[in-house]
Amino acid sequence: MMYMPRGGERLERAFMAFLGYKLRSDVDDFIEFLNSIDSDRLIIKRIYWSLCGEAHVIVWLVSPETRPLYNFRMDVAEEFDDVVESLFWLSIYKASPYVKEEFNVYEKMAGEPLKYLIAYPMKKDPEWYLLPFDERRSIMAEHIRIARTHKYSGNVRSYTTYAFGLAGYEFLVVYEVKSLYEWIEIVEELRRARARKWIVMEEPVLVGEIVKE
């Protein structure tokens, strides 16, 4: 069974991992096996048909501990000799310093998934971190306002996660969306946000469609 919080437990941060697999075996058998892997320390395990070149299948895992992520990878490696793990992205999901809100990882991530996944690593120019915090907060407020006031914003869930010192990227930016047609309209609008001046990396982009059990 999936992880359930103890009575009154608040999870203010958790580990997040994205795994990409390239297959030479039967995809239905592989999906069935992925669905059979269980852990009482996984908050979520979601599986996607990949719509990008990095993988054939994408798995999204979230756990309050790192060991369940490692165990999942080993379970797959031991069962399938001809499946290649084409990517592994790790980050930590926690509250943003630019948004004041009550934050409970379990409550934010335990709901029903939306149809599509979008995820990509991101890195900012070192000059960004030399700006005063109030200036950075003002710049990010514009970005957030554009996103939240877009006519399709109600069909998007966003998760900004952090990887400083864990990987070559600084963030993993993750979205769940109902429609890819709507999604590109939002992204095009966000291209005019001033915050983009400091972005130096935001690729490759994972795109996946949820596999329904």
Phi, psi and omega per residue, in radians:
M1 nan 2.680 -3.125
M2 -1.320 2.839 -3.092
Y3 -1.080 2.350 3.033
M4 -2.177 2.325 -3.130
P5 -1.181 2.558 3.049
R6 -1.230 2.841 -3.089
G7 -0.944 2.115 3.112
G8 1.382 -0.013 -3.099
E9 -1.266 2.304 3.070
R10 -1.974 2.216 3.084
L11 -1.817 1.919 -3.087
E12 -1.673 -0.093 3.030
R13 -2.793 2.748 3.142
A14 -2.755 2.792 3.067
F15 -1.481 2.434 3.122
M16 -2.169 2.436 3.104
A17 -2.395 2.459 2.973
F18 -2.035 2.244 3.121
L19 -2.075 2.332 3.050
G20 -1.969 2.385 -3.128
Y21 -2.180 2.351 2.971
K22 -1.858 2.330 -2.937
L23 -1.946 2.526 2.877
R24 -2.138 0.020 3.124
S25 -1.842 -3.137 -3.122
D26 -1.172 2.154 -3.052
V27 -1.164 -0.613 -3.139
D28 -1.137 -0.705 3.086
D29 -1.118 -0.683 -3.129
F30 -1.154 -0.779 3.115
I31 -1.084 -0.736 3.128
E32 -1.057 -0.723 3.114
F33 -1.140 -0.781 3.126
L34 -1.002 -0.731 3.128
N35 -1.137 -0.456 -3.095
S36 -1.414 -0.335 3.131
I37 -1.264 2.212 -3.093
D38 -2.316 2.724 3.098
S39 -2.728 2.346 3.111
D40 -1.398 0.079 3.063
R41 -2.012 0.273 2.998
L42 -1.747 2.144 3.058
I43 -1.251 -0.818 3.068
I44 -2.440 2.657 2.938
K45 -2.433 1.971 3.136
R46 -2.151 2.479 -3.058
I47 -2.110 2.392 -3.055
Y48 -2.309 2.470 2.863
W49 -1.239 2.233 -3.083
S50 -1.410 2.413 3.060
L51 -1.998 0.480 3.131
C52 -2.420 2.962 -3.031
G53 -1.389 -0.215 -3.063
E54 -1.297 -0.324 -3.049
A55 -2.838 2.871 2.960
H56 -1.677 -0.558 3.137
V57 -2.338 2.416 3.107
I58 -2.048 2.380 3.066
V59 -2.109 2.337 3.107
W60 -1.995 2.099 -3.137
L61 -2.111 2.494 3.029
V62 -2.379 2.303 -3.093
S63 -2.606 2.587 3.044
P64 -1.291 -0.121 -3.134
E65 -2.313 2.782 3.140
T66 -1.465 -0.493 -3.019
R67 -1.059 -0.710 3.093
P68 -1.047 -0.539 3.089
L69 -1.170 -0.775 3.109
Y70 -1.116 -0.783 -3.120
N71 -1.067 -0.681 3.113
F72 -1.054 -0.813 -3.135
R73 -1.061 -0.727 -3.116
M74 -1.213 -0.647 3.095
D75 -1.023 -0.764 3.132
V76 -1.166 -0.795 -3.091
A77 -1.088 -0.646 -3.112
E78 -1.305 -0.469 -3.065
E79 -1.555 -0.577 -3.020
F80 -2.208 1.855 3.113
D81 -1.276 -0.459 -3.019
D82 -1.792 0.257 3.057
V83 -1.802 2.227 -3.108
V84 -1.802 2.197 3.016
E85 -1.353 1.790 -3.016
S86 -1.500 -0.281 3.031
L87 -2.781 2.669 3.017
F88 -2.520 1.956 3.134
W89 -1.952 2.273 -3.119
L90 -2.116 2.461 3.067
S91 -2.760 3.092 3.112
I92 -2.109 2.247 3.130
Y93 -1.657 2.150 -3.137
K94 -2.690 3.082 -3.102
A95 -1.161 2.525 3.077
S96 -1.376 2.459 3.081
P97 -1.256 -0.179 -3.083
Y98 -1.726 -0.063 -3.100
V99 -2.259 2.166 3.089
K100 -1.570 2.023 3.138
E101 -2.837 2.709 2.964
E102 -1.165 2.413 -2.999
F103 -2.291 2.077 3.076
N104 -2.385 1.916 -3.051
V105 -0.986 -0.789 -3.092
Y106 -1.047 -0.822 -3.106
E107 -1.102 -0.617 -3.097
K108 -1.310 -0.455 -2.949
M109 -2.032 -0.065 -3.030
A110 -1.590 0.065 -3.118
G111 -1.402 3.115 3.095
E112 -1.168 2.399 -3.124
P113 -1.253 2.669 2.958
L114 -1.459 3.001 -2.936
K115 -1.156 -0.702 -3.011
Y116 -2.076 2.607 3.039
L117 -1.966 2.379 2.963
I118 -2.228 2.265 3.107
A119 -2.603 2.508 3.088
Y120 -2.760 2.620 3.033
P121 -1.356 2.632 -3.130
M122 -2.439 2.576 3.078
K123 -2.466 2.550 -3.116
K124 -1.974 2.709 3.083
D125 -1.055 2.424 3.114
P126 -0.944 -0.468 3.128
E127 -1.085 -0.466 3.136
W128 -1.034 -0.736 -3.053
Y129 -1.344 -0.168 3.086
L130 -1.576 -0.168 3.067
L131 -1.260 2.550 3.043
P132 -0.999 2.545 -3.075
F133 -1.009 -0.719 -3.124
D134 -1.081 -0.601 3.092
E135 -1.218 -0.741 3.098
R136 -1.084 -0.712 3.133
R137 -1.119 -0.679 3.109
S138 -1.138 -0.716 3.133
I139 -1.137 -0.754 3.133
M140 -1.207 -0.519 3.111
A141 -1.099 -0.644 3.080
E142 -1.113 -0.800 3.129
H143 -1.027 -0.812 -3.129
I144 -1.120 -0.706 -3.136
R145 -1.099 -0.779 3.130
I146 -1.046 -0.760 -3.120
A147 -1.152 -0.779 -3.015
R148 -1.341 -0.381 -3.115
T149 -1.696 -0.041 3.107
H150 -1.141 2.567 -3.060
K151 -1.105 -0.367 3.129
Y152 -1.784 0.143 -3.029
S153 -1.087 -0.468 -3.141
G154 -1.208 -0.196 -3.132
N155 -1.819 0.359 -3.098
V156 -2.330 2.410 2.943
R157 -2.039 2.325 -3.104
S158 -2.089 2.557 3.131
Y159 -2.440 1.955 3.043
T160 -1.710 2.156 -3.093
T161 -2.132 2.836 -2.906
Y162 -2.079 2.463 -3.106
A163 -2.437 0.432 3.121
F164 -0.990 2.155 3.107
G165 1.399 -0.076 3.131
L166 -1.787 -0.412 -3.036
A167 -2.718 3.113 3.113
G168 -1.294 -0.296 3.036
Y169 -1.675 2.913 3.139
E170 -1.829 -0.491 -3.122
F171 -2.377 2.703 2.798
L172 -2.029 2.084 -3.126
V173 -1.755 2.207 -2.987
V174 -2.264 2.407 3.091
Y175 -2.351 2.515 2.851
E176 -1.918 2.339 -3.091
V177 -2.377 2.670 3.106
K178 -1.478 -0.519 -3.032
S179 -2.491 2.268 3.055
L180 -1.256 -0.518 3.056
Y181 -1.060 -0.808 3.123
E182 -1.189 -0.654 -3.078
W183 -1.040 -0.786 -3.111
I184 -1.166 -0.461 3.067
E185 -1.166 -0.724 3.117
I186 -1.139 -0.795 -3.108
V187 -1.110 -0.719 3.117
E188 -1.058 -0.703 3.115
E189 -1.146 -0.650 -3.118
L190 -1.246 -0.232 3.126
R191 -1.115 -0.325 3.134
R192 -1.581 -0.012 3.129
A193 -1.221 2.418 -3.076
R194 -1.119 -0.457 -3.095
A195 -1.042 -0.410 -3.101
R196 -1.152 -0.322 -3.120
K197 -1.048 -0.457 -3.029
W198 -1.811 0.059 -3.140
I199 -1.486 2.229 -3.141
V200 -2.023 -0.155 3.123
M201 -2.660 2.290 3.007
E202 -2.740 0.895 3.107
E203 -2.744 2.785 0.026
P204 -1.315 2.839 -3.119
V205 -1.846 2.166 3.018
L206 -1.520 2.339 3.052
V207 -2.291 2.210 -3.125
G208 -2.491 2.705 3.059
E209 -1.941 2.277 -3.039
I210 -1.021 2.393 3.017
V211 -1.546 2.076 -3.137
K212 -1.486 2.266 -3.131
E213 -1.226 nan nan
